Amino acid sequence: MPRSKTPHLLTTRQRVVLKHLLSGGSKQCIARKLGISVHTVHVHVKSIYRRYRVHSRPQLMSKVLVPR
C-alpha cells in the first residue's frame, strides 16, 4: 500500500480506487468492479491527484510507491 503519509487524508472509497489504480486498473475496469460510474471514478481519481499534488498516473505511482 502507499508509503506516503497522504493516505490518511483520503476517504475510504478513494483508498480503494487508489489501490486499483496502482494495480493498473483502467477507470472503466475500476467502475465495473466497484459498481459505480466511470464519471464517479474520474472524480475520485482527480481528488487523489489533487491530494498527492500530481497530474498523471506515473507521477502518482512514483510518489506513492517510491520510498523517500
PDB file with SEQRES, HELIX, SHEET and CRYST1 records, atoms N, CA, C and O in Angstrom:
SEQRES   1 A   68  MET PRO ARG SER LYS THR PRO HIS LEU LEU THR THR ARG          
SEQRES   2 A   68  GLN ARG VAL VAL LEU LYS HIS LEU LEU SER GLY GLY SER          
SEQRES   3 A   68  LYS GLN CYS ILE ALA ARG LYS LEU GLY ILE SER VAL HIS          
SEQRES   4 A   68  THR VAL HIS VAL HIS VAL LYS SER ILE TYR ARG ARG TYR          
SEQRES   5 A   68  ARG VAL HIS SER ARG PRO GLN LEU MET SER LYS VAL LEU          
SEQRES   6 A   68  VAL PRO ARG                                                  
HELIX    1 AA1 THR A    6  LEU A    9  5                                   4    
HELIX    2 AA2 THR A   12  LEU A   22  1                                  11    
HELIX    3 AA3 LYS A   27  LEU A   34  1                                   8    
HELIX    4 AA4 VAL A   38  TYR A   52  1                                  15    
HELIX    5 AA5 ARG A   57  LEU A   65  1                                   9    
CRYST1    1.000    1.000    1.000  90.00  90.00  90.00 P 1           1          
ATOM      1  N   MET A   1       0.854  -1.184   0.000  1.00  0.00           N  
ATOM      2  CA  MET A   1       0.000   0.000   0.000  1.00  0.00           C  
ATOM      3  C   MET A   1       0.892   1.237   0.000  1.00  0.00           C  
ATOM      4  O   MET A   1       2.106   1.129   0.176  1.00  0.00           O  
ATOM      5  N   PRO A   2       0.303   2.394  -0.194  1.00  0.00           N  
ATOM      6  CA  PRO A   2       1.080   3.623  -0.307  1.00  0.00           C  
ATOM      7  C   PRO A   2       1.983   3.878   0.879  1.00  0.00           C  
ATOM      8  O   PRO A   2       1.628   3.595   2.023  1.00  0.00           O  
ATOM      9  N   ARG A   3       3.165   4.422   0.587  1.00  0.00           N  
ATOM     10  CA  ARG A   3       4.133   4.707   1.638  1.00  0.00           C  
ATOM     11  C   ARG A   3       4.077   6.158   2.087  1.00  0.00           C  
ATOM     12  O   ARG A   3       4.646   6.514   3.119  1.00  0.00           O  
ATOM     13  N   SER A   4       3.399   6.990   1.323  1.00  0.00           N  
ATOM     14  CA  SER A   4       3.299   8.402   1.659  1.00  0.00           C  
ATOM     15  C   SER A   4       2.391   8.572   2.871  1.00  0.00           C  
ATOM     16  O   SER A   4       1.593   7.692   3.191  1.00  0.00           O  
ATOM     17  N   LYS A   5       2.520   9.705   3.534  1.00  0.00           N  
ATOM     18  CA  LYS A   5       1.659   9.987   4.681  1.00  0.00           C  
ATOM     19  C   LYS A   5       0.299  10.517   4.253  1.00  0.00           C  
ATOM     20  O   LYS A   5      -0.579  10.700   5.096  1.00  0.00           O  
ATOM     21  N   THR A   6       0.107  10.766   2.972  1.00  0.00           N  
ATOM     22  CA  THR A   6      -1.142  11.329   2.474  1.00  0.00           C  
ATOM     23  C   THR A   6      -2.346  10.402   2.572  1.00  0.00           C  
ATOM     24  O   THR A   6      -3.457  10.917   2.694  1.00  0.00           O  
ATOM     25  N   PRO A   7      -2.219   9.058   2.528  1.00  0.00           N  
ATOM     26  CA  PRO A   7      -3.415   8.218   2.520  1.00  0.00           C  
ATOM     27  C   PRO A   7      -4.404   8.484   3.650  1.00  0.00           C  
ATOM     28  O   PRO A   7      -5.605   8.281   3.469  1.00  0.00           O  
ATOM     29  N   HIS A   8      -3.933   8.928   4.798  1.00  0.00           N  
ATOM     30  CA  HIS A   8      -4.892   9.193   5.869  1.00  0.00           C  
ATOM     31  C   HIS A   8      -5.821  10.353   5.506  1.00  0.00           C  
ATOM     32  O   HIS A   8      -6.865  10.529   6.135  1.00  0.00           O  
ATOM     33  N   LEU A   9      -5.451  11.143   4.498  1.00  0.00           N  
ATOM     34  CA  LEU A   9      -6.301  12.244   4.056  1.00  0.00           C  
ATOM     35  C   LEU A   9      -7.320  11.801   3.021  1.00  0.00           C  
ATOM     36  O   LEU A   9      -8.207  12.574   2.660  1.00  0.00           O  
ATOM     37  N   LEU A  10      -7.208  10.571   2.538  1.00  0.00           N  
ATOM     38  CA  LEU A  10      -8.125  10.057   1.540  1.00  0.00           C  
ATOM     39  C   LEU A  10      -9.342   9.430   2.212  1.00  0.00           C  
ATOM     40  O   LEU A  10      -9.255   8.913   3.326  1.00  0.00           O  
ATOM     41  N   THR A  11     -10.470   9.484   1.519  1.00  0.00           N  
ATOM     42  CA  THR A  11     -11.657   8.796   2.019  1.00  0.00           C  
ATOM     43  C   THR A  11     -11.449   7.292   1.816  1.00  0.00           C  
ATOM     44  O   THR A  11     -10.534   6.873   1.108  1.00  0.00           O  
ATOM     45  N   THR A  12     -12.284   6.514   2.427  1.00  0.00           N  
ATOM     46  CA  THR A  12     -12.203   5.065   2.271  1.00  0.00           C  
ATOM     47  C   THR A  12     -12.346   4.680   0.800  1.00  0.00           C  
ATOM     48  O   THR A  12     -11.596   3.838   0.307  1.00  0.00           O  
ATOM     49  N   ARG A  13     -13.297   5.283   0.100  1.00  0.00           N  
ATOM     50  CA  ARG A  13     -13.519   4.960  -1.311  1.00  0.00           C  
ATOM     51  C   ARG A  13     -12.316   5.387  -2.155  1.00  0.00           C  
ATOM     52  O   ARG A  13     -11.924   4.671  -3.076  1.00  0.00           O  
ATOM     53  N   GLN A  14     -11.731   6.538  -1.850  1.00  0.00           N  
ATOM     54  CA  GLN A  14     -10.548   6.985  -2.585  1.00  0.00           C  
ATOM     55  C   GLN A  14      -9.383   6.016  -2.388  1.00  0.00           C  
ATOM     56  O   GLN A  14      -8.620   5.771  -3.322  1.00  0.00           O  
ATOM     57  N   ARG A  15      -9.241   5.467  -1.187  1.00  0.00           N  
ATOM     58  CA  ARG A  15      -8.180   4.476  -0.946  1.00  0.00           C  
ATOM     59  C   ARG A  15      -8.405   3.222  -1.778  1.00  0.00           C  
ATOM     60  O   ARG A  15      -7.454   2.633  -2.292  1.00  0.00           O  
ATOM     61  N   VAL A  16      -9.664   2.812  -1.910  1.00  0.00           N  
ATOM     62  CA  VAL A  16      -9.986   1.637  -2.729  1.00  0.00           C  
ATOM     63  C   VAL A  16      -9.664   1.923  -4.198  1.00  0.00           C  
ATOM     64  O   VAL A  16      -9.070   1.090  -4.881  1.00  0.00           O  
ATOM     65  N   VAL A  17     -10.058   3.100  -4.676  1.00  0.00           N  
ATOM     66  CA  VAL A  17      -9.758   3.484  -6.060  1.00  0.00           C  
ATOM     67  C   VAL A  17      -8.251   3.561  -6.257  1.00  0.00           C  
ATOM     68  O   VAL A  17      -7.741   3.094  -7.275  1.00  0.00           O  
ATOM     69  N   LEU A  18      -7.533   4.138  -5.307  1.00  0.00           N  
ATOM     70  CA  LEU A  18      -6.067   4.227  -5.391  1.00  0.00           C  
ATOM     71  C   LEU A  18      -5.444   2.841  -5.505  1.00  0.00           C  
ATOM     72  O   LEU A  18      -4.538   2.630  -6.312  1.00  0.00           O  
ATOM     73  N   LYS A  19      -5.921   1.908  -4.711  1.00  0.00           N  
ATOM     74  CA  LYS A  19      -5.399   0.532  -4.772  1.00  0.00           C  
ATOM     75  C   LYS A  19      -5.574  -0.048  -6.176  1.00  0.00           C  
ATOM     76  O   LYS A  19      -4.660  -0.674  -6.713  1.00  0.00           O  
ATOM     77  N   HIS A  20      -6.740   0.161  -6.762  1.00  0.00           N  
ATOM     78  CA  HIS A  20      -6.993  -0.342  -8.113  1.00  0.00           C  
ATOM     79  C   HIS A  20      -6.141   0.389  -9.150  1.00  0.00           C  
ATOM     80  O   HIS A  20      -5.663  -0.223 -10.105  1.00  0.00           O  
ATOM     81  N   LEU A  21      -5.952   1.692  -8.964  1.00  0.00           N  
ATOM     82  CA  LEU A  21      -5.102   2.455  -9.887  1.00  0.00           C  
ATOM     83  C   LEU A  21      -3.672   1.925  -9.859  1.00  0.00           C  
ATOM     84  O   LEU A  21      -3.044   1.745 -10.902  1.00  0.00           O  
ATOM     85  N   LEU A  22      -3.171   1.682  -8.664  1.00  0.00           N  
ATOM     86  CA  LEU A  22      -1.790   1.221  -8.517  1.00  0.00           C  
ATOM     87  C   LEU A  22      -1.589  -0.183  -9.063  1.00  0.00           C  
ATOM     88  O   LEU A  22      -0.474  -0.563  -9.419  1.00  0.00           O  
ATOM     89  N   SER A  23      -2.670  -0.952  -9.128  1.00  0.00           N  
ATOM     90  CA  SER A  23      -2.546  -2.301  -9.693  1.00  0.00           C  
ATOM     91  C   SER A  23      -2.784  -2.296 -11.198  1.00  0.00           C  
ATOM     92  O   SER A  23      -2.815  -3.350 -11.833  1.00  0.00           O  
ATOM     93  N   GLY A  24      -2.956  -1.081 -11.775  1.00  0.00           N  
ATOM     94  CA  GLY A  24      -3.054  -0.967 -13.223  1.00  0.00           C  
ATOM     95  C   GLY A  24      -4.443  -0.976 -13.801  1.00  0.00           C  
ATOM     96  O   GLY A  24      -4.598  -1.046 -15.020  1.00  0.00           O  
ATOM     97  N   GLY A  25      -5.458  -0.909 -12.970  1.00  0.00           N  
ATOM     98  CA  GLY A  25      -6.837  -0.941 -13.474  1.00  0.00           C  
ATOM     99  C   GLY A  25      -7.213   0.325 -14.218  1.00  0.00           C  
ATOM    100  O   GLY A  25      -6.845   1.426 -13.810  1.00  0.00           O  
ATOM    101  N   SER A  26      -7.946   0.169 -15.308  1.00  0.00           N  
ATOM    102  CA  SER A  26      -8.460   1.331 -16.038  1.00  0.00           C  
ATOM    103  C   SER A  26      -9.656   1.892 -15.276  1.00  0.00           C  
ATOM    104  O   SER A  26     -10.215   1.233 -14.400  1.00  0.00           O  
ATOM    105  N   LYS A  27     -10.036   3.109 -15.622  1.00  0.00           N  
ATOM    106  CA  LYS A  27     -11.201   3.719 -14.971  1.00  0.00           C  
ATOM    107  C   LYS A  27     -12.450   2.884 -15.223  1.00  0.00           C  
ATOM    108  O   LYS A  27     -13.293   2.740 -14.337  1.00  0.00           O  
ATOM    109  N   GLN A  28     -12.570   2.332 -16.434  1.00  0.00           N  
ATOM    110  CA  GLN A  28     -13.728   1.505 -16.773  1.00  0.00           C  
ATOM    111  C   GLN A  28     -13.742   0.227 -15.929  1.00  0.00           C  
ATOM    112  O   GLN A  28     -14.789  -0.182 -15.426  1.00  0.00           O  
ATOM    113  N   CYS A  29     -12.599  -0.381 -15.785  1.00  0.00           N  
ATOM    114  CA  CYS A  29     -12.475  -1.619 -15.001  1.00  0.00           C  
ATOM    115  C   CYS A  29     -12.786  -1.349 -13.519  1.00  0.00           C  
ATOM    116  O   CYS A  29     -13.495  -2.119 -12.870  1.00  0.00           O  
ATOM    117  N   ILE A  30     -12.245  -0.252 -13.006  1.00  0.00           N  
ATOM    118  CA  ILE A  30     -12.473   0.107 -11.603  1.00  0.00           C  
ATOM    119  C   ILE A  30     -13.967   0.358 -11.373  1.00  0.00           C  
ATOM    120  O   ILE A  30     -14.533  -0.101 -10.381  1.00  0.00           O  
ATOM    121  N   ALA A  31     -14.592   1.082 -12.288  1.00  0.00           N  
ATOM    122  CA  ALA A  31     -16.026   1.374 -12.169  1.00  0.00           C  
ATOM    123  C   ALA A  31     -16.830   0.087 -12.126  1.00  0.00           C  
ATOM    124  O   ALA A  31     -17.726  -0.066 -11.295  1.00  0.00           O  
ATOM    125  N   ARG A  32     -16.510  -0.833 -13.018  1.00  0.00           N  
ATOM    126  CA  ARG A  32     -17.228  -2.112 -13.077  1.00  0.00           C  
ATOM    127  C   ARG A  32     -17.044  -2.899 -11.773  1.00  0.00           C  
ATOM    128  O   ARG A  32     -18.009  -3.437 -11.231  1.00  0.00           O  
ATOM    129  N   LYS A  33     -15.809  -2.964 -11.275  1.00  0.00           N  
ATOM    130  CA  LYS A  33     -15.535  -3.728 -10.048  1.00  0.00           C  
ATOM    131  C   LYS A  33     -16.228  -3.130  -8.829  1.00  0.00           C  
ATOM    132  O   LYS A  33     -16.680  -3.854  -7.942  1.00  0.00           O  
ATOM    133  N   LEU A  34     -16.306  -1.791  -8.795  1.00  0.00           N  
ATOM    134  CA  LEU A  34     -16.882  -1.129  -7.620  1.00  0.00           C  
ATOM    135  C   LEU A  34     -18.370  -0.838  -7.765  1.00  0.00           C  
ATOM    136  O   LEU A  34     -19.017  -0.398  -6.813  1.00  0.00           O  
ATOM    137  N   GLY A  35     -18.914  -1.083  -8.957  1.00  0.00           N  
ATOM    138  CA  GLY A  35     -20.338  -0.840  -9.170  1.00  0.00           C  
ATOM    139  C   GLY A  35     -20.696   0.631  -9.176  1.00  0.00           C  
ATOM    140  O   GLY A  35     -21.778   1.013  -8.730  1.00  0.00           O  
ATOM    141  N   ILE A  36     -19.782   1.470  -9.685  1.00  0.00           N  
ATOM    142  CA  ILE A  36     -20.020   2.910  -9.771  1.00  0.00           C  
ATOM    143  C   ILE A  36     -19.776   3.347 -11.214  1.00  0.00           C  
ATOM    144  O   ILE A  36     -19.262   2.573 -12.022  1.00  0.00           O  
ATOM    145  N   SER A  37     -20.142   4.578 -11.536  1.00  0.00           N  
ATOM    146  CA  SER A  37     -19.962   5.058 -12.903  1.00  0.00           C  
ATOM    147  C   SER A  37     -18.504   5.436 -13.159  1.00  0.00           C  
ATOM    148  O   SER A  37     -17.738   5.697 -12.231  1.00  0.00           O  
ATOM    149  N   VAL A  38     -18.146   5.457 -14.430  1.00  0.00           N  
ATOM    150  CA  VAL A  38     -16.801   5.879 -14.825  1.00  0.00           C  
ATOM    151  C   VAL A  38     -16.593   7.332 -14.411  1.00  0.00           C  
ATOM    152  O   VAL A  38     -15.494   7.715 -14.010  1.00  0.00           O  
ATOM    153  N   HIS A  39     -17.638   8.135 -14.506  1.00  0.00           N  
ATOM    154  CA  HIS A  39     -17.536   9.542 -14.082  1.00  0.00           C  
ATOM    155  C   HIS A  39     -17.169   9.638 -12.603  1.00  0.00           C  
ATOM    156  O   HIS A  39     -16.322  10.446 -12.223  1.00  0.00           O  
ATOM    157  N   THR A  40     -17.801   8.821 -11.773  1.00  0.00           N  
ATOM    158  CA  THR A  40     -17.501   8.832 -10.337  1.00  0.00           C  
ATOM    159  C   THR A  40     -16.058   8.423 -10.090  1.00  0.00           C  
ATOM    160  O   THR A  40     -15.384   9.015  -9.247  1.00  0.00           O  
ATOM    161  N   VAL A  41     -15.576   7.421 -10.810  1.00  0.00           N  
ATOM    162  CA  VAL A  41     -14.170   7.020 -10.689  1.00  0.00           C  
ATOM    163  C   VAL A  41     -13.282   8.196 -11.076  1.00  0.00           C  
ATOM    164  O   VAL A  41     -12.301   8.485 -10.390  1.00  0.00           O  
ATOM    165  N   HIS A  42     -13.618   8.875 -12.169  1.00  0.00           N  
ATOM    166  CA  HIS A  42     -12.837  10.028 -12.624  1.00  0.00           C  
ATOM    167  C   HIS A  42     -12.769  11.100 -11.538  1.00  0.00           C  
ATOM    168  O   HIS A  42     -11.708  11.677 -11.301  1.00  0.00           O  
ATOM    169  N   VAL A  43     -13.892  11.366 -10.883  1.00  0.00           N  
ATOM    170  CA  VAL A  43     -13.928  12.356  -9.800  1.00  0.00           C  
ATOM    171  C   VAL A  43     -13.007  11.916  -8.658  1.00  0.00           C  
ATOM    172  O   VAL A  43     -12.266  12.736  -8.114  1.00  0.00           O  
ATOM    173  N   HIS A  44     -13.046  10.637  -8.291  1.00  0.00           N  
ATOM    174  CA  HIS A  44     -12.164  10.134  -7.229  1.00  0.00           C  
ATOM    175  C   HIS A  44     -10.695  10.258  -7.638  1.00  0.00           C  
ATOM    176  O   HIS A  44      -9.855  10.658  -6.832  1.00  0.00           O  
ATOM    177  N   VAL A  45     -10.391   9.916  -8.884  1.00  0.00           N  
ATOM    178  CA  VAL A  45      -9.005   9.993  -9.368  1.00  0.00           C  
ATOM    179  C   VAL A  45      -8.514  11.435  -9.314  1.00  0.00           C  
ATOM    180  O   VAL A  45      -7.398  11.691  -8.861  1.00  0.00           O  
ATOM    181  N   LYS A  46      -9.325  12.371  -9.767  1.00  0.00           N  
ATOM    182  CA  LYS A  46      -8.928  13.784  -9.715  1.00  0.00           C  
ATOM    183  C   LYS A  46      -8.682  14.231  -8.271  1.00  0.00           C  
ATOM    184  O   LYS A  46      -7.747  14.986  -8.008  1.00  0.00           O  
ATOM    185  N   SER A  47      -9.507  13.774  -7.345  1.00  0.00           N  
ATOM    186  CA  SER A  47      -9.315  14.124  -5.928  1.00  0.00           C  
ATOM    187  C   SER A  47      -8.017  13.529  -5.393  1.00  0.00           C  
ATOM    188  O   SER A  47      -7.291  14.179  -4.641  1.00  0.00           O  
ATOM    189  N   ILE A  48      -7.731  12.296  -5.785  1.00  0.00           N  
ATOM    190  CA  ILE A  48      -6.479  11.644  -5.364  1.00  0.00           C  
ATOM    191  C   ILE A  48      -5.292  12.411  -5.914  1.00  0.00           C  
ATOM    192  O   ILE A  48      -4.337  12.688  -5.189  1.00  0.00           O  
ATOM    193  N   TYR A  49      -5.350  12.759  -7.210  1.00  0.00           N  
ATOM    194  CA  TYR A  49      -4.259  13.533  -7.820  1.00  0.00           C  
ATOM    195  C   TYR A  49      -4.047  14.852  -7.068  1.00  0.00           C  
ATOM    196  O   TYR A  49      -2.911  15.247  -6.804  1.00  0.00           O  
ATOM    197  N   ARG A  50      -5.136  15.517  -6.730  1.00  0.00           N  
ATOM    198  CA  ARG A  50      -5.035  16.785  -6.014  1.00  0.00           C  
ATOM    199  C   ARG A  50      -4.365  16.597  -4.654  1.00  0.00           C  
ATOM    200  O   ARG A  50      -3.504  17.384  -4.260  1.00  0.00           O  
ATOM    201  N   ARG A  51      -4.767  15.553  -3.950  1.00  0.00           N  
ATOM    202  CA  ARG A  51      -4.203  15.312  -2.613  1.00  0.00           C  
ATOM    203  C   ARG A  51      -2.697  15.018  -2.680  1.00  0.00           C  
ATOM    204  O   ARG A  51      -1.933  15.423  -1.805  1.00  0.00           O  
ATOM    205  N   TYR A  52      -2.289  14.302  -3.739  1.00  0.00           N  
ATOM    206  CA  TYR A  52      -0.879  13.966  -3.900  1.00  0.00           C  
ATOM    207  C   TYR A  52      -0.109  15.012  -4.700  1.00  0.00           C  
ATOM    208  O   TYR A  52       1.105  14.898  -4.869  1.00  0.00           O  
ATOM    209  N   ARG A  53      -0.805  16.023  -5.190  1.00  0.00           N  
ATOM    210  CA  ARG A  53      -0.212  17.092  -5.995  1.00  0.00           C  
ATOM    211  C   ARG A  53       0.512  16.540  -7.220  1.00  0.00           C  
ATOM    212  O   ARG A  53       1.681  16.844  -7.461  1.00  0.00           O  
ATOM    213  N   VAL A  54      -0.211  15.718  -7.991  1.00  0.00           N  
ATOM    214  CA  VAL A  54       0.312  15.143  -9.228  1.00  0.00           C  
ATOM    215  C   VAL A  54      -0.711  15.374 -10.338  1.00  0.00           C  
ATOM    216  O   VAL A  54      -1.843  15.787 -10.086  1.00  0.00           O  
ATOM    217  N   HIS A  55      -0.283  15.096 -11.586  1.00  0.00           N  
ATOM    218  CA  HIS A  55      -1.161  15.321 -12.729  1.00  0.00           C  
ATOM    219  C   HIS A  55      -1.314  14.096 -13.615  1.00  0.00           C  
ATOM    220  O   HIS A  55      -1.980  14.155 -14.649  1.00  0.00           O  
ATOM    221  N   SER A  56      -0.700  12.983 -13.217  1.00  0.00           N  
ATOM    222  CA  SER A  56      -0.786  11.782 -14.050  1.00  0.00           C  
ATOM    223  C   SER A  56      -0.585  10.538 -13.184  1.00  0.00           C  
ATOM    224  O   SER A  56      -0.119  10.615 -12.048  1.00  0.00           O  
ATOM    225  N   ARG A  57      -0.952   9.390 -13.757  1.00  0.00           N  
ATOM    226  CA  ARG A  57      -0.784   8.125 -13.038  1.00  0.00           C  
ATOM    227  C   ARG A  57       0.700   7.809 -12.786  1.00  0.00           C  
ATOM    228  O   ARG A  57       1.043   7.372 -11.688  1.00  0.00           O  
ATOM    229  N   PRO A  58       1.589   8.017 -13.774  1.00  0.00           N  
ATOM    230  CA  PRO A  58       3.011   7.753 -13.487  1.00  0.00           C  
ATOM    231  C   PRO A  58       3.550   8.619 -12.345  1.00  0.00           C  
ATOM    232  O   PRO A  58       4.319   8.138 -11.513  1.00  0.00           O  
ATOM    233  N   GLN A  59       3.152   9.886 -12.305  1.00  0.00           N  
ATOM    234  CA  GLN A  59       3.589  10.745 -11.200  1.00  0.00           C  
ATOM    235  C   GLN A  59       3.046  10.221  -9.874  1.00  0.00           C  
ATOM    236  O   GLN A  59       3.756  10.197  -8.869  1.00  0.00           O  
ATOM    237  N   LEU A  60       1.790   9.806  -9.881  1.00  0.00           N  
ATOM    238  CA  LEU A  60       1.173   9.265  -8.667  1.00  0.00           C  
ATOM    239  C   LEU A  60       1.927   8.031  -8.193  1.00  0.00           C  
ATOM    240  O   LEU A  60       2.251   7.899  -7.013  1.00  0.00           O  
ATOM    241  N   MET A  61       2.202   7.127  -9.135  1.00  0.00           N  
ATOM    242  CA  MET A  61       2.902   5.884  -8.770  1.00  0.00           C  
ATOM    243  C   MET A  61       4.289   6.181  -8.208  1.00  0.00           C  
ATOM    244  O   MET A  61       4.706   5.556  -7.233  1.00  0.00           O  
ATOM    245  N   SER A  62       5.007   7.125  -8.809  1.00  0.00           N  
ATOM    246  CA  SER A  62       6.341   7.422  -8.302  1.00  0.00           C  
ATOM    247  C   SER A  62       6.281   8.062  -6.919  1.00  0.00           C  
ATOM    248  O   SER A  62       7.162   7.839  -6.089  1.00  0.00           O  
ATOM    249  N   LYS A  63       5.260   8.844  -6.676  1.00  0.00           N  
ATOM    250  CA  LYS A  63       5.128   9.488  -5.378  1.00  0.00           C  
ATOM    251  C   LYS A  63       4.680   8.498  -4.289  1.00  0.00           C  
ATOM    252  O   LYS A  63       5.098   8.599  -3.135  1.00  0.00           O  
ATOM    253  N   VAL A  64       3.837   7.557  -4.671  1.00  0.00           N  
ATOM    254  CA  VAL A  64       3.264   6.633  -3.694  1.00  0.00           C  
ATOM    255  C   VAL A  64       4.159   5.423  -3.463  1.00  0.00           C  
ATOM    256  O   VAL A  64       4.312   4.977  -2.326  1.00  0.00           O  
ATOM    257  N   LEU A  65       4.749   4.888  -4.522  1.00  0.00           N  
ATOM    258  CA  LEU A  65       5.467   3.630  -4.408  1.00  0.00           C  
ATOM    259  C   LEU A  65       6.962   3.754  -4.135  1.00  0.00           C  
ATOM    260  O   LEU A  65       7.577   2.818  -3.625  1.00  0.00           O  
ATOM    261  N   VAL A  66       7.549   4.895  -4.467  1.00  0.00           N  
ATOM    262  CA  VAL A  66       8.990   5.061  -4.273  1.00  0.00           C  
ATOM    263  C   VAL A  66       9.244   5.644  -2.894  1.00  0.00           C  
ATOM    264  O   VAL A  66       8.764   6.734  -2.583  1.00  0.00           O  
ATOM    265  N   PRO A  67       9.997   4.928  -2.061  1.00  0.00           N  
ATOM    266  CA  PRO A  67      10.286   5.451  -0.708  1.00  0.00           C  
ATOM    267  C   PRO A  67      11.128   6.710  -0.777  1.00  0.00           C  
ATOM    268  O   PRO A  67      11.990   6.843  -1.645  1.00  0.00           O  
ATOM    269  N   ARG A  68      10.886   7.602   0.108  1.00  0.00           N  
ATOM    270  CA  ARG A  68      11.632   8.867   0.140  1.00  0.00           C  
ATOM    271  C   ARG A  68      12.499   8.926   1.355  1.00  0.00           C  
ATOM    272  O   ARG A  68      13.206   9.913   1.562  1.00  0.00           O  
TER     273      ARG A  68                                                      
END                                                                             
